[in-house]
Amino acid sequence: MSTLIPVEEALARILASAAEPVAAETVTVAEAFGRTLAENVAALRTQPPFPASAMDGYAVRAEDVATVPATLRLIGMSAAGHGFAGTIGPGETVRILTGAPVPAGADTILIQENADVSDNVVTAVETVAAERHIRVPGLDFRSGDPLLRAGESLDARRLALAAAGGHATLSVRRRPRVAILATGDELVAPGEPARWDQIVASNGLAVASLAREAGAEPIDLGIAGDSLASLEAALGRARDAKADLLVTLGGASVGDHDLVQAALHREGLELGFWRVALRPGKPLMHGRLGPMMVIGLPGNPVSAVVCGLLFVVPAIRALLGDPKAGADRSEPAILGADMPANDVRQDYMRARVEAKAGGFPTVYAERRQDSSMLSVLGQSEALLVRPPGAPAAKRGDPCRIIRLDRTLL
């Protein structure tokens, strides 16, 4: 029987097997949402490129409003995209709107609440110091400043920053191709009629969703029956698809109908490891089939999802060149109930979370932890992490959780 390896070692081996990220490609910023940067991004322009007003009001010279009330002659307007091209002289002012260029000659902004206006005369009723309410050029960033780093995922805020920095296109990693193969005569696809001794294949949908969220392109290889011929045909489809990662679901153990390892070995699998010291998900397998990484997930639905979070998502992020691919995604919490001592396997217990104002959340492990129960997983908000050999713990003791609604960094 193979030795159980620790979770940390299993993850390290998986990440090491993704030594090189997938190739880069160029896309427009409009197409880049959810993609991963292949190169660092620096600003191509300065933002703002001119002194800009931070408030609605009047562009003035501070010396003209040093004593109030002070009357000024209104000579024009500066609006965003329609700046005032002239120069403000002594005793003059220009109506200015937020974001508009500050005209030459002005050195401060009199906010509109502190001004009375009649015809073309503005009366300042409050003094204002020089340089008030003005955004200086480069306040946000200057041309050449670093904006984003390779390996970062492009969400709304990062895309906005790249676009503001002058980038119409970005170099991103192509989406890794993740082939997903469900195995077992007992499985039928969702919506298909099932015999009395069959169940619906749900694991593939879950893993495909995780893969897509991590930035990959999932490829559904369907369901392979419990025969070497069926499995080998499916492995051929994975090769034809030029998959970067093959994820098998079920059949990775050594029972009479667990043929996945045998089929992979016949195709030339270089086995990295099999069996990890975690619960749920002990029969986890990893290796390589030529250029294709292979991760064999357990067939139990909860085990598949938990191992997908712990190992498949980081593997995809490593293929995308994310330097944080293996980062610890757990966070501190407080136990809501006593916990017994743990054995040699690291536990990932399905749990609910209660927010606590001004402190760490309180976590309660679900009473039922069977790895076949998707109903429990679906209602859970986090995984409560119990390290190997953890002693008995009391209510109120610190612990670590992984949020199920925050799967990515």
N, C-alpha and C positions, 0 to 999 in steps of 0.2 A: 504494500500500500504506500502511495506517495506521501511525503511529509507535507503537512499544512504549512504554508508560508504566510508571514504577516501581511496585513493589508498594505502597509507602507511599502514593503518590498515588492508586492505584486504591482502596485501603481508605478513604482520606479522602473521596473522592468518594461512595463507597457510603454511608458514615456520614452525610455531609451530606445525602444524598437522603432520609434518614429523619429529617427535621427535627422532626416531632412524634411522640411516643410514642402507642401505641394507647390507647383509652379504659380507664378504671378500672372495677372492679366490686368488690363486697363479698362475701367468702366467710368461712365459719367457719374457725377455726384448724385444725380437723380436716381441712378440705378444701384447706388452703393449701400443702401440701408441693409444692415445685418451682415455685411461683408467684413472681412478682417484685413487690416492694412498690411501690405507687404513691405512698405518703406516708411521711414519717418516722413512727416509732413511739416514743412516750414512755411511761414507766411510769405506770400508773394507781394504783399502790399502792407501799408501802414493803416491801422484802424484806431480812431478816426483819422482820415488823411488831412484834416484841417481842424482848427479850434472850433468846437461845436457847443451850442448852447444846451445845457442840461435842463432848462426850464423854459416855459412860455413867459415872455416879458419884453424887456427893452434893452438893447445893447447900448451901453453908455460908457463914458469915461468916468472913472471913480472920482477924479478931482472935481467933476461937474456936479456931483451929488454929495460932496463931503459935508455940505451944510444944507439942511432942508427947512422949509420946502424949497425945492429948486425946480425951475421951469426949463424945459428943453423943447427944441423944435423938432417935430417928427418929419423925417425926410425920406422915409421909405420902409420897405419890409424885407426881411430875410426869412425864407421858408426852406424846408428840406427840399433839395433839388432845384431851388430857385434862390440862390444867394444874392445878397446885395453887393453889387460890383463896385460901389463907390467907397469913399472914406469918410468916417465920422469925424467932424471937426468940433471945436469947442462949442458947447451949448446945443449940440445936436444929438439925436437919438434915432434908432431904427427899431421898428417893431420886429421881434424875433420869436420864432417858434422852436420848440424842442427838436434838437437834432440838426438845426440849420447852422450854416457857417457864421461865425462871429465876424462882422465886418472889420476891415482895417480901421485902426484908430480907436476902437472900443477895447476896453480891458476888463469889463465886468458886465453882469446881467442884473438889471433891476427887475425883480419878479413882478408880474402884473398886479398881484395883490397889494403891492406897495407903490402903486402909481394911479393917479387920476388923469383921465384923458378928456380933452375937450377940443373939438376940431383937430388941428394939427399941433396942439400943445400938450405935452406930457409933464405932469407935475409929480416929482418924486417926493413921497411923504416919509420915506425912511432912507437912511444912508446905506451904502453898500460898499464893502471893501473891494479892492482890486482882486481880480481873478476868481471871483465868486461865481458859482454855477456855470463854469466853463470846463468842458472836457478838452484837455490838451491833446494835440496830435500824438498818436501812439499810446494813448491811455490804455487801450485794450492790448494791442501788440504792434510791433514794428516789423517792417520787411526784414525777413531773415530769421525772425524769432522762431524757435521750435514750437509747434502747436500740438502735434499728435505723434505717438510712437508706433513703430511697426509691432504688429501683434494685437493691437487694440481693435475691438469690435466697434463698428460704426453705427451708433444709435443716433437719435434725433439731435442731441446736443453736440456730438462730435461732427456730424455732417454739417450742422449750422456753422461750426467753427471753421471747418475746412473751406466751405463756400465763402464765408466772410473773408478768409485769408487769400482768396483769389483763385481757388482751384476749381476748374470746370471738370477735371477728370482726376481719378485716383488709382494708384497701383494697389491692387488687392490680390489676395490669394484666391485661386479658383476654389470652388466648393469641393472638398474631398468627396469622392464617391464611396458611399457606405452601402454595401450589399447586405441585405437582411434576409436570412433564411430560417423559416420555422420548420421544425422537423417533428414527425410523429404521425402514425396512422390514426391517432385519436383526434386529430385536428381538422376542422373545417373552417373555411373563410367566413367572415361575418356576412350574414344574409343567406348563406347556403343552408339547405336542409341538413340536419344532423341526425345520425342514428342514435339509438338509446345509449350507446357506449362511446359517444364522441362529445367533444366540447368545442367551443368557438375559439379560434386562434386570436388572442388579443395582444400578446406580447409584441408581435411585430409592429403593430400600430403604435404602441407606447415607445418602443425603441426608435422607430422612424420619427416620431415627434421630437424626442430628445435630440436625435441627430440633426434634424432640421433647425431646431432652436440653437444648437451649438454651431451652426454655420455650414453643415454638410448637405449633400444631395443624396437622400435615401433612395435606394434601388430595391424594390420588392422582388425577391426571387421566388415568392410563393411558398408552398408547403411541400416538403420532400417527405415521402413515405419512409417506413422503416425497412429500407433495402439499400444495399450498397449502390445498385444501379441508379436508383432515384437520387441518392445523395451525390453521386459522381456527376450526374447530369446537371444538377443544380450548381455544383462547384465549377463546372464548365461555363455555365451562364455567368457566374461571378467573374471568371477570367475574361470572358468575352466583353463584359461591361467595363473592363479595366478598373475594377474596384480597388481603391486604396486600402479599404478596411472591409473585411468580411465578418459579420456578426451572425453567429448561429444561435438558435434558441432551442434548448433542450437536447437530449441525446448525447451529452458530453460525459456522462458517467460510464460505468463499465458493466451495466446490466445486459441481459440477453438482447434487448431491443435498443440499446444505446450504441449506435453505430457511427456517430459523427466522427469520433476520433479515428476509428478504423478507416473510414473513407478519406479523411484528411491525410492520414499517414500514407495511404496508397497513392495519393496525389503528390506526395513529397513534403508533407508538413515538417517543419523544424519546430518541435514542441519547446516552448519556453518554460511553462509551468502548468500544473493542473492541481487544483484544490488549494483554497485559501482559507485562512483562519478567520472567517467572518460568518455572521448569521444575520439575515438569510443570504445564501449564495455560495456555500462551500465548494460545489463542483464547478468552479470557474476555470476556464482554460484560456491559454494565450500561446501564440506562436506566429510563425510566418509561413506563407505559401508562396515562395518566390518573392516578388515585389509587394505582395499583398499581406498586410497585417491581419491576423485572425484573433478574434475574441469569442470564445464560446460561453454563452450565458446559460444559467440553469433554466429549466423549463417551467418551474413554479412562477406564476405571474409576478408576485411581489419580489421574489429573488431577482427576476429579470429586470424589473424597474430599478431596484436598489443598485444592482451591479451596473446597470446602464448609467446611472447618475455617478457612481463612484469611479468607473473605469472607462466606459465608452465615451462619455462627454470629454474627460480630460484627454483621451487619445485623439479625438477629433481636434480639440484645441491645439494639441501638439503638432498635428499635421498642418494646422494653419499658422504655425510659427508663433503661437501665443506664449510669451515667457512666463505667464502665470498659469499655464495649463495644469500644473500639479499643485496649485496653492490650496491650502486648507480652507474649505468653505464653511467650516463650523463656526458657531458663535456661542458665547456664554449664556447660560440659563440657570434656573433654580429648580430643583426637584420639587414636585408638588405632592409626592408620596414616597414612602420608604421603598428602597430597592434592595433585592437580595444580592449576594456576591455573584460575580460573573465567572464563567469558566475560561477556557483557553482561547475562545473565539471572540473577536470584536463584534459587539452587538449593535445593530441599527434598528431600534425599536420604533414602531409606528406610534406617534404621539400627537396629542393636541396641545395647543399653546394658549396661555392666557397672558395678555399684555399687562404690564404693571407700570403705572406712572412713576417715573423717576428712578426706575431700577430695571434689573434684568427680567425677562419674561419667566413665567412659571410653566413648567412642562409636566404633563401627565401621560405616562405610557398607557396605551390602550390595553385593555384586559386580554384581548385575543390577539395573538401574535403569529398565527399560522401563516406560513408563506404562500398559501394558496388563496388567501382572502383579499380580493381586490376591494371589497366593500369597506374593509377597515382602512386600507391604504387610501382609498378615495376620500374618506372622511378625515384623514390625518393631515396635520399641517406641518409636521416636522418628523425627522428621524432623531431619536434620542440615542446618542453614541455612548456605549458602555465599553471601555477598553478591556482587553484580555486581563483576567485576573483581578478585575476591579473589586475591592472589598464591598461589603454591604454598606449602603448609604442611607442617610436619613432625609426625611422631608426637610427642605430648606438648604440642603447641601448644594454646592455648585456642580454643574454638569455642562456638557456641550451638546448642541443640536445642529442639524442641517435643515434649513427651511426647504420645504418641498415646493414652495412657490417662488423660490429664488435659486434656480438650478445653475445659472451662469454667474460668473464674476462680472 
